[in-house]
């Protein structure tokens, strides 16, 4: 029983929480890839899924501006 | 335009994640998006409450059925 408790405690500590923003519903694969690449380059990307076309970033302001400027072109 | 949704990315063991999903299934107040086996996005303001609920759930799991006490 003691071992079991210890295992749960370890698992609990293993939980990692990162505040930020989930980006989803990209129009197409190209837009998704471009944004994910940019997010990675500026160092805000923490998680992504190519299959789901979603990614998670710690900050979104710079990425928003980047998306807007791409759209304006 | 893609959507940006504020939240907290939670990375944990699949066993912990399944407990979180179970807690959420009762109220649908915590989970913004399930991402994979060990990753989900949680409502930022609900995180402290979720942690408390998770601790309770884990305590229940820890306690064996017999509470005859130790000698």
Backbone of each chain as nested JSON, in Angstrom:
{
  "chains": [
    {"id": "A", "residues": [
      {"number": 1, "name": "UNK", "atoms": {"N": [0.848, -1.205, 0.0], "CA": [0.0, 0.0, 0.0], "C": [0.881, 1.252, 0.0]}},
      {"number": 2, "name": "UNK", "atoms": {"N": [1.92, 1.24, 0.804], "CA": [2.822, 2.395, 0.875], "C": [3.423, 2.693, -0.498]}},
      {"number": 3, "name": "UNK", "atoms": {"N": [3.814, 1.632, -1.194], "CA": [4.38, 1.803, -2.532], "C": [3.386, 2.439, -3.484]}},
      {"number": 4, "name": "UNK", "atoms": {"N": [2.122, 2.016, -3.326], "CA": [1.063, 2.551, -4.177], "C": [0.917, 4.06, -3.97]}},
      {"number": 5, "name": "UNK", "atoms": {"N": [0.908, 4.451, -2.709], "CA": [0.762, 5.87, -2.376], "C": [1.898, 6.675, -2.986]}},
      {"number": 6, "name": "UNK", "atoms": {"N": [3.073, 6.141, -2.848], "CA": [4.244, 6.836, -3.367], "C": [4.113, 7.033, -4.885]}},
      {"number": 7, "name": "UNK", "atoms": {"N": [3.635, 5.988, -5.555], "CA": [3.473, 6.035, -7.004], "C": [2.519, 7.157, -7.404]}},
      {"number": 8, "name": "UNK", "atoms": {"N": [1.4, 7.254, -6.698], "CA": [0.422, 8.305, -6.998], "C": [1.029, 9.683, -6.795]}},
      {"number": 9, "name": "UNK", "atoms": {"N": [1.798, 9.817, -5.711], "CA": [2.403, 11.123, -5.428], "C": [3.36, 11.529, -6.543]}},
      {"number": 10, "name": "UNK", "atoms": {"N": [4.125, 10.572, -7.001], "CA": [5.061, 10.85, -8.098], "C": [4.293, 11.284, -9.337]}},
      {"number": 11, "name": "UNK", "atoms": {"N": [3.216, 10.569, -9.621], "CA": [2.419, 10.898, -10.796], "C": [1.81, 12.294, -10.686]}},
      {"number": 12, "name": "UNK", "atoms": {"N": [1.408, 12.633, -9.483], "CA": [0.816, 13.942, -9.253], "C": [1.828, 15.057, -9.53]}},
      {"number": 13, "name": "UNK", "atoms": {"N": [3.025, 14.843, -9.067], "CA": [4.071, 15.841, -9.266], "C": [4.471, 15.955, -10.731]}},
      {"number": 14, "name": "UNK", "atoms": {"N": [4.216, 14.875, -11.458], "CA": [4.605, 14.858, -12.86], "C": [3.694, 15.735, -13.72]}},
      {"number": 15, "name": "UNK", "atoms": {"N": [2.615, 16.213, -13.146], "CA": [1.679, 17.051, -13.882], "C": [2.296, 18.431, -14.115]}},
      {"number": 16, "name": "UNK", "atoms": {"N": [2.325, 18.826, -15.378], "CA": [2.959, 20.088, -15.739], "C": [1.914, 21.015, -16.345]}},
      {"number": 17, "name": "UNK", "atoms": {"N": [1.823, 22.244, -15.836], "CA": [0.82, 23.184, -16.325], "C": [1.487, 24.426, -16.902]}},
      {"number": 18, "name": "UNK", "atoms": {"N": [1.137, 24.762, -18.138], "CA": [1.721, 25.918, -18.814], "C": [0.615, 26.833, -19.329]}},
      {"number": 19, "name": "UNK", "atoms": {"N": [0.494, 28.046, -18.776], "CA": [-0.551, 28.957, -19.277], "C": [-0.188, 29.497, -20.659]}},
      {"number": 20, "name": "UNK", "atoms": {"N": [-1.206, 29.726, -21.491], "CA": [-0.956, 30.257, -22.832], "C": [-2.187, 30.206, -23.708]}},
      {"number": 21, "name": "UNK", "atoms": {"N": [-1.969, 29.924, -24.997], "CA": [-3.074, 29.963, -25.959], "C": [-3.024, 28.782, -26.918]}},
      {"number": 22, "name": "UNK", "atoms": {"N": [-4.202, 28.189, -27.128], "CA": [-4.327, 27.116, -28.109], "C": [-4.778, 27.724, -29.43]}},
      {"number": 23, "name": "UNK", "atoms": {"N": [-4.024, 27.455, -30.48], "CA": [-4.408, 27.923, -31.821], "C": [-5.0, 26.76, -32.59]}},
      {"number": 24, "name": "UNK", "atoms": {"N": [-6.177, 26.974, -33.189], "CA": [-6.84, 25.913, -33.936], "C": [-7.648, 26.49, -35.093]}},
      {"number": 25, "name": "UNK", "atoms": {"N": [-8.229, 25.604, -35.858], "CA": [-9.085, 25.972, -36.999], "C": [-8.341, 26.791, -38.055]}},
      {"number": 26, "name": "UNK", "atoms": {"N": [-7.195, 26.284, -38.443], "CA": [-6.473, 26.894, -39.561], "C": [-7.185, 26.553, -40.864]}},
      {"number": 27, "name": "UNK", "atoms": {"N": [-7.098, 27.494, -41.809], "CA": [-7.81, 27.292, -43.068], "C": [-7.25, 26.122, -43.864]}},
      {"number": 28, "name": "UNK", "atoms": {"N": [-5.944, 25.957, -43.814], "CA": [-5.33, 24.871, -44.58], "C": [-3.995, 24.468, -43.961]}},
      {"number": 29, "name": "UNK", "atoms": {"N": [-3.434, 23.411, -44.499], "CA": [-2.194, 22.857, -43.961], "C": [-1.044, 23.86, -44.046]}},
      {"number": 30, "name": "UNK", "atoms": {"N": [-1.024, 24.608, -45.143], "CA": [0.066, 25.558, -45.374], "C": [0.044, 26.668, -44.309]}},
      {"number": 31, "name": "UNK", "atoms": {"N": [-1.148, 27.177, -44.038], "CA": [-1.28, 28.227, -43.027], "C": [-0.857, 27.696, -41.654]}},
      {"number": 32, "name": "UNK", "atoms": {"N": [-1.305, 26.471, -41.34], "CA": [-0.94, 25.846, -40.072], "C": [0.579, 25.712, -39.933]}},
      {"number": 33, "name": "UNK", "atoms": {"N": [1.189, 25.153, -40.972], "CA": [2.635, 24.904, -40.929], "C": [3.43, 26.2, -40.796]}},
      {"number": 34, "name": "UNK", "atoms": {"N": [3.016, 27.222, -41.555], "CA": [3.695, 28.509, -41.497], "C": [3.641, 29.113, -40.103]}},
      {"number": 35, "name": "UNK", "atoms": {"N": [2.466, 29.053, -39.48], "CA": [2.287, 29.631, -38.145], "C": [3.039, 28.843, -37.082]}},
      {"number": 36, "name": "UNK", "atoms": {"N": [2.974, 27.517, -37.187], "CA": [3.664, 26.666, -36.205], "C": [5.178, 26.888, -36.29]}},
      {"number": 37, "name": "UNK", "atoms": {"N": [5.667, 27.037, -37.517], "CA": [7.095, 27.251, -37.738], "C": [7.506, 28.605, -37.143]}},
      {"number": 38, "name": "UNK", "atoms": {"N": [6.688, 29.603, -37.388], "CA": [6.987, 30.939, -36.859], "C": [6.978, 30.919, -35.325]}},
      {"number": 39, "name": "UNK", "atoms": {"N": [5.968, 30.27, -34.748], "CA": [5.865, 30.178, -33.285], "C": [7.099, 29.498, -32.694]}},
      {"number": 40, "name": "UNK", "atoms": {"N": [7.573, 28.487, -33.395], "CA": [8.763, 27.766, -32.944], "C": [9.993, 28.671, -33.017]}},
      {"number": 41, "name": "UNK", "atoms": {"N": [10.087, 29.414, -34.113], "CA": [11.238, 30.3, -34.322], "C": [11.326, 31.389, -33.252]}},
      {"number": 42, "name": "UNK", "atoms": {"N": [10.185, 31.937, -32.851], "CA": [10.222, 33.007, -31.85], "C": [10.199, 32.448, -30.42]}},
      {"number": 43, "name": "UNK", "atoms": {"N": [10.212, 31.122, -30.317], "CA": [10.393, 30.475, -29.016], "C": [9.175, 30.424, -28.113]}},
      {"number": 44, "name": "UNK", "atoms": {"N": [7.966, 30.463, -28.696], "CA": [6.762, 30.41, -27.853], "C": [6.018, 29.086, -27.962]}},
      {"number": 45, "name": "UNK", "atoms": {"N": [6.448, 28.223, -28.889], "CA": [5.744, 26.956, -29.137], "C": [6.054, 25.923, -28.046]}},
      {"number": 46, "name": "UNK", "atoms": {"N": [5.01, 25.378, -27.418], "CA": [5.254, 24.341, -26.403], "C": [4.681, 22.983, -26.792]}},
      {"number": 47, "name": "UNK", "atoms": {"N": [3.669, 22.966, -27.655], "CA": [3.055, 21.694, -28.069], "C": [2.423, 21.875, -29.438]}},
      {"number": 48, "name": "UNK", "atoms": {"N": [2.489, 20.835, -30.277], "CA": [1.747, 20.915, -31.535], "C": [1.344, 19.547, -32.029]}},
      {"number": 49, "name": "UNK", "atoms": {"N": [0.293, 19.511, -32.814], "CA": [-0.143, 18.273, -33.441], "C": [-0.441, 18.55, -34.905]}},
      {"number": 50, "name": "UNK", "atoms": {"N": [0.373, 17.975, -35.777], "CA": [0.155, 18.158, -37.212], "C": [-1.159, 17.513, -37.627]}},
      {"number": 51, "name": "UNK", "atoms": {"N": [-1.468, 16.376, -37.012], "CA": [-2.69, 15.65, -37.369], "C": [-3.938, 16.468, -37.044]}},
      {"number": 52, "name": "UNK", "atoms": {"N": [-3.906, 17.157, -35.909], "CA": [-5.076, 17.939, -35.492], "C": [-5.02, 19.377, -36.002]}},
      {"number": 53, "name": "UNK", "atoms": {"N": [-3.88, 19.765, -36.558], "CA": [-3.66, 21.149, -36.983], "C": [-3.929, 22.117, -35.832]}},
      {"number": 54, "name": "UNK", "atoms": {"N": [-3.309, 21.833, -34.701], "CA": [-3.44, 22.703, -33.532], "C": [-2.066, 22.858, -32.909]}},
      {"number": 55, "name": "UNK", "atoms": {"N": [-1.849, 24.0, -32.262], "CA": [-0.638, 24.112, -31.447], "C": [-0.875, 25.041, -30.266]}},
      {"number": 56, "name": "UNK", "atoms": {"N": [0.026, 24.949, -29.289], "CA": [-0.117, 25.729, -28.053], "C": [1.11, 26.61, -27.877]}},
      {"number": 57, "name": "UNK", "atoms": {"N": [0.863, 27.894, -27.591], "CA": [1.966, 28.834, -27.412], "C": [1.835, 29.554, -26.062]}},
      {"number": 58, "name": "UNK", "atoms": {"N": [2.971, 30.027, -25.554], "CA": [2.957, 30.723, -24.267], "C": [2.536, 32.183, -24.435]}},
      {"number": 59, "name": "UNK", "atoms": {"N": [2.839, 32.76, -25.605], "CA": [2.43, 34.143, -25.886], "C": [1.82, 34.201, -27.275]}},
      {"number": 60, "name": "UNK", "atoms": {"N": [0.86, 35.102, -27.475], "CA": [0.195, 35.097, -28.778], "C": [0.267, 36.408, -29.543]}},
      {"number": 61, "name": "UNK", "atoms": {"N": [0.722, 37.492, -28.915], "CA": [0.678, 38.809, -29.557], "C": [1.476, 38.842, -30.862]}},
      {"number": 62, "name": "UNK", "atoms": {"N": [2.732, 38.403, -30.75], "CA": [3.626, 38.444, -31.908], "C": [3.103, 37.564, -33.04]}},
      {"number": 63, "name": "UNK", "atoms": {"N": [2.572, 36.415, -32.661], "CA": [2.042, 35.472, -33.638], "C": [0.811, 36.055, -34.329]}},
      {"number": 64, "name": "UNK", "atoms": {"N": [-0.054, 36.717, -33.553], "CA": [-1.245, 37.387, -34.105], "C": [-0.826, 38.394, -35.18]}},
      {"number": 65, "name": "UNK", "atoms": {"N": [0.168, 39.234, -34.838], "CA": [0.638, 40.246, -35.781], "C": [1.175, 39.588, -37.049]}},
      {"number": 66, "name": "UNK", "atoms": {"N": [1.889, 38.481, -36.833], "CA": [2.467, 37.751, -37.962], "C": [1.361, 37.225, -38.878]}},
      {"number": 67, "name": "UNK", "atoms": {"N": [0.318, 36.648, -38.293], "CA": [-0.804, 36.113, -39.077], "C": [-1.504, 37.239, -39.841]}},
      {"number": 68, "name": "UNK", "atoms": {"N": [-1.702, 38.358, -39.148], "CA": [-2.368, 39.502, -39.791], "C": [-1.559, 40.036, -40.964]}},
      {"number": 69, "name": "UNK", "atoms": {"N": [-0.248, 40.132, -40.782], "CA": [0.586, 40.68, -41.848], "C": [0.637, 39.744, -43.049]}},
      {"number": 70, "name": "UNK", "atoms": {"N": [0.567, 38.427, -42.763], "CA": [0.516, 37.452, -43.877], "C": [-0.775, 37.618, -44.654]}},
      {"number": 71, "name": "UNK", "atoms": {"N": [-1.867, 37.833, -43.908], "CA": [-3.187, 37.985, -44.539], "C": [-3.223, 39.238, -45.407]}},
      {"number": 72, "name": "UNK", "atoms": {"N": [-2.54, 40.288, -44.946], "CA": [-2.576, 41.581, -45.634], "C": [-1.874, 41.531, -46.986]}},
      {"number": 73, "name": "UNK", "atoms": {"N": [-0.961, 40.578, -47.116], "CA": [-0.175, 40.507, -48.359], "C": [-1.036, 40.143, -49.561]}}
    ]},
    {"id": "B", "residues": [
      {"number": 1, "name": "UNK", "atoms": {"N": [-9.104, 33.018, -40.564], "CA": [-8.238, 33.234, -39.393], "C": [-8.366, 32.071, -38.408]}},
      {"number": 2, "name": "UNK", "atoms": {"N": [-7.246, 31.607, -37.895], "CA": [-7.326, 30.588, -36.846], "C": [-7.861, 31.201, -35.554]}},
      {"number": 3, "name": "UNK", "atoms": {"N": [-8.357, 30.353, -34.69], "CA": [-8.826, 30.835, -33.387], "C": [-7.736, 30.663, -32.349]}},
      {"number": 4, "name": "UNK", "atoms": {"N": [-7.651, 31.599, -31.414], "CA": [-6.719, 31.48, -30.294], "C": [-7.543, 31.408, -29.016]}},
      {"number": 5, "name": "UNK", "atoms": {"N": [-7.378, 30.334, -28.268], "CA": [-8.165, 30.142, -27.053], "C": [-7.249, 30.143, -25.837]}},
      {"number": 6, "name": "UNK", "atoms": {"N": [-7.542, 31.025, -24.891], "CA": [-6.734, 31.098, -23.67], "C": [-6.968, 29.869, -22.796]}},
      {"number": 7, "name": "UNK", "atoms": {"N": [-5.9, 29.373, -22.221], "CA": [-6.044, 28.22, -21.339], "C": [-4.705, 27.798, -20.757]}},
      {"number": 8, "name": "UNK", "atoms": {"N": [-4.732, 26.681, -20.046], "CA": [-3.506, 26.139, -19.477], "C": [-3.254, 24.767, -20.081]}},
      {"number": 9, "name": "UNK", "atoms": {"N": [-2.091, 24.612, -20.686], "CA": [-1.71, 23.319, -21.235], "C": [-1.269, 22.414, -20.09]}},
      {"number": 10, "name": "UNK", "atoms": {"N": [-1.954, 21.301, -19.913], "CA": [-1.607, 20.377, -18.845], "C": [-1.034, 19.097, -19.445]}},
      {"number": 11, "name": "UNK", "atoms": {"N": [0.188, 18.776, -19.04], "CA": [0.831, 17.551, -19.493], "C": [0.984, 16.632, -18.287]}},
      {"number": 12, "name": "UNK", "atoms": {"N": [0.456, 15.416, -18.389], "CA": [0.484, 14.504, -17.249], "C": [0.424, 13.061, -17.729]}},
      {"number": 13, "name": "UNK", "atoms": {"N": [0.479, 12.142, -16.801], "CA": [0.377, 10.726, -17.15], "C": [-1.025, 10.418, -17.666]}},
      {"number": 14, "name": "UNK", "atoms": {"N": [-1.138, 9.423, -18.556], "CA": [-2.466, 9.045, -19.045], "C": [-3.444, 8.724, -17.916]}},
      {"number": 15, "name": "UNK", "atoms": {"N": [-2.95, 8.137, -16.82], "CA": [-3.834, 7.794, -15.694], "C": [-4.41, 9.056, -15.051]}},
      {"number": 16, "name": "UNK", "atoms": {"N": [-3.569, 10.075, -14.901], "CA": [-4.031, 11.351, -14.339], "C": [-4.997, 12.012, -15.308]}},
      {"number": 17, "name": "UNK", "atoms": {"N": [-4.65, 11.97, -16.584], "CA": [-5.5, 12.604, -17.586], "C": [-6.897, 11.984, -17.591]}},
      {"number": 18, "name": "UNK", "atoms": {"N": [-6.96, 10.667, -17.465], "CA": [-8.276, 10.019, -17.486], "C": [-9.11, 10.415, -16.271]}},
      {"number": 19, "name": "UNK", "atoms": {"N": [-8.454, 10.68, -15.144], "CA": [-9.19, 11.151, -13.961], "C": [-9.723, 12.565, -14.205]}},
      {"number": 20, "name": "UNK", "atoms": {"N": [-8.891, 13.403, -14.822], "CA": [-9.325, 14.771, -15.137], "C": [-10.543, 14.74, -16.058]}},
      {"number": 21, "name": "UNK", "atoms": {"N": [-10.478, 13.891, -17.07], "CA": [-11.594, 13.779, -18.022], "C": [-12.858, 13.301, -17.303]}},
      {"number": 22, "name": "UNK", "atoms": {"N": [-12.677, 12.389, -16.342], "CA": [-13.819, 11.87, -15.593], "C": [-14.437, 12.984, -14.728]}},
      {"number": 23, "name": "UNK", "atoms": {"N": [-13.584, 13.76, -14.06], "CA": [-14.07, 14.888, -13.254], "C": [-14.831, 15.871, -14.154]}},
      {"number": 24, "name": "UNK", "atoms": {"N": [-14.272, 16.123, -15.329], "CA": [-14.889, 17.089, -16.249], "C": [-16.229, 16.593, -16.79]}},
      {"number": 25, "name": "UNK", "atoms": {"N": [-16.35, 15.287, -16.933], "CA": [-17.572, 14.729, -17.52], "C": [-18.797, 14.989, -16.637]}},
      {"number": 26, "name": "UNK", "atoms": {"N": [-18.544, 15.286, -15.355], "CA": [-19.658, 15.563, -14.443], "C": [-20.186, 16.994, -14.606]}},
      {"number": 27, "name": "UNK", "atoms": {"N": [-19.288, 17.922, -14.933], "CA": [-19.697, 19.33, -14.975], "C": [-19.342, 20.05, -16.278]}},
      {"number": 28, "name": "UNK", "atoms": {"N": [-18.437, 19.497, -17.02], "CA": [-17.928, 20.139, -18.251], "C": [-17.476, 21.572, -17.995]}},
      {"number": 29, "name": "UNK", "atoms": {"N": [-16.769, 21.75, -16.9], "CA": [-16.371, 23.103, -16.513], "C": [-14.86, 23.32, -16.634]}},
      {"number": 30, "name": "UNK", "atoms": {"N": [-14.138, 22.261, -16.848], "CA": [-12.682, 22.369, -16.758], "C": [-11.952, 22.273, -18.09]}},
      {"number": 31, "name": "UNK", "atoms": {"N": [-12.29, 21.261, -18.87], "CA": [-11.51, 20.949, -20.067], "C": [-11.941, 21.819, -21.248]}},
      {"number": 32, "name": "UNK", "atoms": {"N": [-10.972, 22.492, -21.847], "CA": [-11.223, 23.277, -23.058], "C": [-11.08, 22.368, -24.278]}},
      {"number": 33, "name": "UNK", "atoms": {"N": [-10.03, 21.562, -24.272], "CA": [-9.754, 20.699, -25.416], "C": [-8.882, 19.526, -24.974]}},
      {"number": 34, "name": "UNK", "atoms": {"N": [-9.273, 18.312, -25.377], "CA": [-8.409, 17.157, -25.166], "C": [-7.489, 17.034, -26.363]}},
      {"number": 35, "name": "UNK", "atoms": {"N": [-6.198, 16.952, -26.1], "CA": [-5.26, 16.954, -27.219], "C": [-4.728, 15.56, -27.53]}},
      {"number": 36, "name": "UNK", "atoms": {"N": [-4.221, 14.884, -26.527], "CA": [-3.842, 13.481, -26.719], "C": [-3.87, 12.762, -25.372]}},
      {"number": 37, "name": "UNK", "atoms": {"N": [-3.273, 11.578, -25.331], "CA": [-3.272, 10.727, -24.129], "C": [-2.8, 11.42, -22.859]}},
      {"number": 38, "name": "UNK", "atoms": {"N": [-1.847, 12.324, -23.025], "CA": [-1.28, 12.937, -21.838], "C": [-1.307, 14.46, -21.884]}},
      {"number": 39, "name": "UNK", "atoms": {"N": [-2.087, 15.028, -22.775], "CA": [-2.095, 16.476, -22.921], "C": [-3.521, 16.985, -23.066]}},
      {"number": 40, "name": "UNK", "atoms": {"N": [-3.862, 18.032, -22.322], "CA": [-5.132, 18.692, -22.517], "C": [-5.031, 20.163, -22.14]}},
      {"number": 41, "name": "UNK", "atoms": {"N": [-6.021, 20.942, -22.594], "CA": [-6.057, 22.36, -22.259], "C": [-7.209, 22.585, -21.287]}},
      {"number": 42, "name": "UNK", "atoms": {"N": [-6.889, 23.299, -20.196], "CA": [-7.833, 23.517, -19.099], "C": [-8.151, 25.01, -19.005]}},
      {"number": 43, "name": "UNK", "atoms": {"N": [-9.367, 25.338, -18.581], "CA": [-9.729, 26.732, -18.29], "C": [-8.802, 27.257, -17.205]}},
      {"number": 44, "name": "UNK", "atoms": {"N": [-8.191, 28.399, -17.486], "CA": [-7.183, 28.928, -16.566], "C": [-7.738, 29.161, -15.152]}},
      {"number": 45, "name": "UNK", "atoms": {"N": [-8.933, 29.77, -15.071], "CA": [-9.479, 30.107, -13.753], "C": [-9.962, 28.867, -12.978]}},
      {"number": 46, "name": "UNK", "atoms": {"N": [-10.12, 27.748, -13.686], "CA": [-10.614, 26.528, -13.041], "C": [-9.488, 25.61, -12.561]}},
      {"number": 47, "name": "UNK", "atoms": {"N": [-8.254, 25.956, -12.89], "CA": [-7.135, 25.063, -12.572], "C": [-6.982, 24.771, -11.075]}},
      {"number": 48, "name": "UNK", "atoms": {"N": [-7.051, 25.805, -10.197], "CA": [-6.91, 25.496, -8.766], "C": [-7.984, 24.518, -8.265]}},
      {"number": 49, "name": "UNK", "atoms": {"N": [-9.228, 24.738, -8.736], "CA": [-10.326, 23.859, -8.33], "C": [-10.117, 22.44, -8.856]}},
      {"number": 50, "name": "UNK", "atoms": {"N": [-9.655, 22.367, -10.092], "CA": [-9.406, 21.047, -10.679], "C": [-8.328, 20.306, -9.896]}},
      {"number": 51, "name": "UNK", "atoms": {"N": [-7.284, 21.028, -9.502], "CA": [-6.207, 20.4, -8.734], "C": [-6.732, 19.854, -7.416]}},
      {"number": 52, "name": "UNK", "atoms": {"N": [-7.624, 20.629, -6.781], "CA": [-8.221, 20.185, -5.514], "C": [-9.058, 18.923, -5.736]}},
      {"number": 53, "name": "UNK", "atoms": {"N": [-9.877, 18.926, -6.821], "CA": [-10.71, 17.764, -7.136], "C": [-9.845, 16.54, -7.439]}},
      {"number": 54, "name": "UNK", "atoms": {"N": [-8.734, 16.808, -8.129], "CA": [-7.812, 15.725, -8.491], "C": [-7.166, 15.136, -7.24]}},
      {"number": 55, "name": "UNK", "atoms": {"N": [-6.77, 16.001, -6.329], "CA": [-6.184, 15.538, -5.07], "C": [-7.168, 14.653, -4.31]}},
      {"number": 56, "name": "UNK", "atoms": {"N": [-8.438, 15.089, -4.273], "CA": [-9.485, 14.299, -3.603], "C": [-9.623, 12.93, -4.257]}},
      {"number": 57, "name": "UNK", "atoms": {"N": [-9.658, 12.939, -5.584], "CA": [-9.822, 11.688, -6.331], "C": [-8.656, 10.745, -6.067]}},
      {"number": 58, "name": "UNK", "atoms": {"N": [-7.452, 11.312, -5.998], "CA": [-6.269, 10.493, -5.759], "C": [-6.264, 9.947, -4.341]}},
      {"number": 59, "name": "UNK", "atoms": {"N": [-6.737, 10.748, -3.384], "CA": [-6.807, 10.296, -1.994], "C": [-7.748, 9.107, -1.871]}},
      {"number": 60, "name": "UNK", "atoms": {"N": [-8.895, 9.195, -2.572], "CA": [-9.861, 8.093, -2.565], "C": [-9.237, 6.811, -3.094]}},
      {"number": 61, "name": "UNK", "atoms": {"N": [-8.452, 6.968, -4.142], "CA": [-7.816, 5.811, -4.757], "C": [-6.781, 5.198, -3.824]}},
      {"number": 62, "name": "UNK", "atoms": {"N": [-6.124, 6.09, -3.062], "CA": [-5.067, 5.618, -2.164], "C": [-5.613, 4.785, -1.016]}},
      {"number": 63, "name": "UNK", "atoms": {"N": [-6.8, 5.197, -0.516], "CA": [-7.311, 4.538, 0.678], "C": [-7.819, 3.131, 0.364]}},
      {"number": 64, "name": "UNK", "atoms": {"N": [-7.271, 2.149, 1.03], "CA": [-7.744, 0.777, 0.835], "C": [-9.14, 0.604, 1.429]}},
      {"number": 65, "name": "UNK", "atoms": {"N": [-9.844, -0.406, 0.974], "CA": [-11.229, -0.624, 1.396], "C": [-11.323, -0.815, 2.913]}},
      {"number": 66, "name": "UNK", "atoms": {"N": [-10.389, -1.57, 3.483], "CA": [-10.463, -1.788, 4.933], "C": [-9.745, -0.668, 5.678]}},
      {"number": 67, "name": "UNK", "atoms": {"N": [-10.469, -0.084, 6.661], "CA": [-9.8, 0.925, 7.47], "C": [-9.733, 0.448, 8.919]}},
      {"number": 68, "name": "UNK", "atoms": {"N": [-9.296, -0.791, 9.068], "CA": [-9.177, -1.382, 10.394], "C": [-8.048, -0.714, 11.181]}},
      {"number": 69, "name": "UNK", "atoms": {"N": [-7.252, 0.078, 10.477], "CA": [-6.174, 0.8, 11.15], "C": [-4.941, -0.067, 11.337]}},
      {"number": 70, "name": "UNK", "atoms": {"N": [-3.871, 0.553, 11.69], "CA": [-2.638, -0.204, 11.893], "C": [-2.498, -0.586, 13.352]}},
      {"number": 71, "name": "UNK", "atoms": {"N": [-1.625, -1.486, 13.625], "CA": [-1.474, -1.954, 14.997], "C": [-0.525, -1.138, 15.856]}}
    ]}
  ]
}
